[in-house]
Structures are given as C-alpha cells and as structure tokens.
Amino acid sequence: MILVQKPNPPLIAAGIGFIIDKFAAGIFQKIGTTLFISSLIIWSYLELTQGVNWFRKLLGAVVLISTLMNLFKHL
C-alpha cells in the first residue's frame, strides 16, 4: 500500500501558496491564499478520482470536503 509519494504539481503549488500566505502581506497574502486553496482543491480532487488505493482516495475526499466547507464558511 502506498501511503507516501513524491508531491505532484498541485501539492507543490499549495505549499508555495501556504508559505506566501503566512509570510506576505496585502495583495500578496491574498494571492498566496488563493493559490493555496485552489491548488489544494485540485490536488484533493485528483486524489479522490485517481488515487492509487483506498487510503489516498479517502484522503482526497476528506481534504476536499474540509477545504470546501472551510471556504464556504468564510464567504
């Protein structure tokens, strides 16, 4: 069972967005937040639909649901 694998581009982009969000201010912080959330949604959707096993698919579903719930809570 594969639990850990190298990060794919959406996960790398989410990490970069997270770092920008935490260390920047103003418009750059908003860009970082947008990059983080959108990349995390893309990554979790890909894991849910193309994950290599049930754990990865479940992880994608949990992250997708929690990210969307958090996003809609702040709207």
C-alpha positions, 0 to 999 in steps of 0.5 A, a space after each residue: 500500500 502506498 501511503 507516501 509519494 513524491 508531491 505532484 504539481 498541485 501539492 507543490 503549488 499549495 505549499 508555495 501558496 501556504 508559505 506566501 500566505 503566512 509570510 506576505 502581506 496585502 495583495 500578496 497574502 491574498 494571492 498566496 491564499 488563493 493559490 493555496 486553496 485552489 491548488 489544494 482543491 485540485 490536488 484533493 480532487 485528483 486524489 479522490 478520482 485517481 488515487 492509487 488505493 483506498 487510503 489516498 482516495 479517502 484522503 482526497 475526499 476528506 481534504 476536499 470536503 474540509 477545504 470546501 466547507 472551510 471556504 464556504 464558511 468564510 464567504 
